[in-house]
Amino acid sequence: MARFLGASSSRGEAPLLTIIPTTAYTRSTGITTNASNAVTNITLGNVNYSSILYNNVGLITSYTETISGISKNFVLTYNGNNDVTAITQV
């Protein structure tokens, strides 16, 4: 799950070069899956993605991102071709 980490007011200006570092992980420690083998939780250092929900065709519809203890919820929308058209913070 990658997303733009800069401020929306910075659009059109020089890109921000801020990168959130992560740590190495293995399947046994960094990624949790359910019985259907769908990812339900990802932990990369102090970054965690949880509450990952899917629609009936297996596309991610929402998730919670926690960075350094600050949680934000996101909803993904798709077009008829199953391309992501928006990621909205809710």
N, C-alpha and C positions, 0 to 999 in steps of 0.2 A: 504494500500500500504506500504509494508515494504520492505526495501532494505538494503544491506550491507552498513554501513556508514564509514567503515575504508578505508584507502588508499590501493590501489591494491598492492603496494609494501610491505604491511604487511602480505600478504598471506603466510601461512606456519609458521608464528611466533605466539607468544602468542596473543590471541584475544584481541582486543581493547574493553574496557568496557565503552565507551562513549555512553550515551543514551541521546537523545534529549527529554527533558520533554515536556509534553503537558498538557493542562488543560481539565477539565470536559466539556462536551458538551451535548446538547440535539438535537434532530432532528430539532427542530425549529430554532436553532441558529448555529449548527455546520455542518449540511449536507444539501445541496441543490440538488433537483432532478428536472428532466424535466417532460413533460407530459407523457412520456413512463416509468416513475419511475426509470430512469437511473440516477445515481449520477453524477452531473456536477461540484460540488465544495464541498470541505471539509475544514473546518477551525478548527484547534486544537491549541489554543494559538497563538504563532507566527509562526506556521507551516500551510501552505495552499497548497492544491492540487486543481488545476483549469485546465480548457481547457481539461477535460477528454473526450476522444473520443472513440467510440466503433466501432467494425466491424459488419457485418450483422448477426452474431450469438450472439452478446452481449458481446464479449470479449473486454477488454480495449486494445486499440491500441497505445494510447499516452496520456501524461499528462504533466502538468507543476507543479513542486514542488518549493515552495518558503519558505525558512527558513530564518528568521531574515532579510527579504528584499532582499535576494539573490535568483534569479530564475534560475532554470535549467529545460530543456525540456528532456523528455525521450520517447523512442519508445519501445514497447514490440513486440517480435516476438514469434510465436507459431509453434509447429510441427503439424503433421497430427492428433494427439490425443488431440489437443487444450491445450497442456502443454506449459508453458512459457519456451522458450529455451534461450532467451536473453532479457536483459533490457539495452538499449544503450542510453547514453546521446548524444543528438544531438545539 
